Amino acid sequence: MEDASSDPASCPALVLNADYTPLSYYPLSLWPWQTAIKAVFLERVDIVESYDRQVHSPSLDMKIPSVIALKQYVKPSEFPAFTRFNLFLRDRFTCQYCGSQGHLTFDHVIPRRLGGKTTWQNIATACGPCNMKKGGRTPKQANMHLTQMPIKPTSWQLQQQGKRFPPNYLHETWRDWLYWDVELEE
């Protein structure tokens, strides 16, 4: 099947680690086609799958790689960076007080004025209304309950969460390498 677009920019490569698992699920580990081809020529990756689309040079015609695997294993860090995005991912982009998914911010479970720190274990995702309702109080003082207590996640835990949020576009050659809930062909 020919790719819908003739623009090579619409042909990113899914990057797998040397064990043939994606480097990351959320965001999905993708490289632009130029980076993938450069890595092929530098012998840093193996081509696993290719698009039907080709690129041409005076001396070479080459199919654009759609799935590549690193030749050297990259060990993931045990703990992810403490960022707003990773915090939202840990909490499934959901308010930890009411379960809504709109207008998210973060909340200090133990307020800073009461000695609460800005750490994984004291920050929870909250929607604007719940954050305002809670104010500078503890959940108990505000008569509010967390759906789950905040924890410091491992990188593996965040990757598992990321599998719940597949991107809008998955090329057919990527499906065998990703483990979202896709129906298997018989």
N, C-alpha and C positions, 0 to 999 in steps of 0.2 A: 504494500500500500504506500503510495507516494505521500510525503508530508504535505499538509495543506498549504503551508507557506513556503515561498521560495527564498525567504530571507534566512540566512544562516544564523542570525541573532536569535531566532526562535528555536534554536537547536542546542539547548544546554546539555551538558553531560552529567549524569548522576554519578557521584564519586563514592566508590566503595572502599573500605579499608582492605588490607591484605587478606583479611578473613572473610571477605565478600559480604560484609554488613555495611550499611550506609554509615558514613562518618557522623552524620546527625540526621534526625528526622524532623526537627523543628527548630530552626529552619532546615529544610531539606538540603543536604549537601550537593550543591550544583555548581559546576564551573561553566563559564562561557566556552563556546566551541573552540576559540583561539587558544585558550589556556589548556584545554584538553589535548589539542593537537600538539602544542609545544611540549607537554608532558610526555606524549607518545614518542616524539623525536628525541627527547632527553632520556628515554628509556626508564622513566619513573613510574609508568603505569602500563597495564595491559588493557587492550580493548576487549570488552566483554560482549557488547552489542553495538550496532551502528544504525544510524538513520539511513533512509534511502537517498537522502540528499548528499551531494558531493561538493567538495571544494576543489579548485583546479589551480595549478601553478604551471609554469612553462615545462617543468620536468615531471609533474606528478598529478595524478587524479586520485583523490582519497575520499572515501565515505566519512562523514562526520560521526565521531564516536557518540553514542547515546548513553552508554554505561561503560565506565572505566574502573579498574581496581588498582589501588596503589600496590607497588611491588614490596614496599617496606611497611610493616605494621606501625600505625600511629596509636600509641597508648593514650586513651582518653584520660583526662584529669579526673580524679575521684570526685571532686566537688565542683559544681559550676560557679561561675561568677555571680555575685550578689547584685543582680540588676533588676530593674523594674519589670522588664520583659520576662525574665526567669521566674520572678515572684508570681506574676500573673499566670505563667505556664504551670507552676507548681499548684496553684489554686484553681486550675482549669478555666481561667478567664471568667470566674464566677465570684460574686460577693459572698464572703464567708459568713455573713450574717443572715441575708434574706434569699440568697440563691440567684439573684438577678445577674444579667450579663451586660448591662448597659452602663456607660459613664463610670468606668472603674478608676479607682485611686487606691491608695494603700493607707492602712490604719495601724498605729502603734497600739497593740493590745494593752500593754501597760503604758499609759501615756508618759511622754518624756518628762512632764512636770512631776511625775511620781517616780522618776528614776528609770523609766523604760528606755532601753537601748534600741538603736536601729540595727537589728540583727534578723536573720532568718527566723529565729524562734520567737520574735516579738512583733513581726510585721505580718499582717493579713490583708488580702485583697478585700476591698469594700467598695460598694457603690457610693455615690455622693450623698444620697439621702441617709443611708445608714451611718456613714462617717459623721455627718452633721448631727444626727440623733445621738450617737454615742458621745461625741464631743471629747472633752478631756477627761473622761471617766473610764474606769475599767468596764469590761462587759457586764460583770456582776452588778456594779453600781448603776449601769444604764439598763439593767434587766434585759440584756441581749445575750444571745448564745452563739458561739462559733460552731459552724458545721463540722470543722476539724481544727485541731490545734496546730498552729504553725510549727514546722520542723525545718531543719537544714537538710535539703534533699541531696542525694548523690546525683552525679551526672546520669547514671543509669535510670534513676527514678524520673528525672526530667525527660529523658529519651522515651521512656514508657508513656509519659503524659503526652509527648509530642506525637506519638502514633495515633492519638485520638483526634488529631487535627490535620488530616491530609490536605495538601494544597489543592487549589482549584483545578490544576492541570497535572495529570500524570501520563506521561507517554507510555504507550503499550509495551515498549521494551523494558520499562522500569518495573513493571508489576511483579515479575518473578523475584525481584531483589528487595521489595518493600513488603512489609507485613502488616498492612492495614486490613481492615475487614472487607476484603474483596472476594467476590465469589470465584471459586476455582473452577476451571473448565474440566469437563470429564473426558 
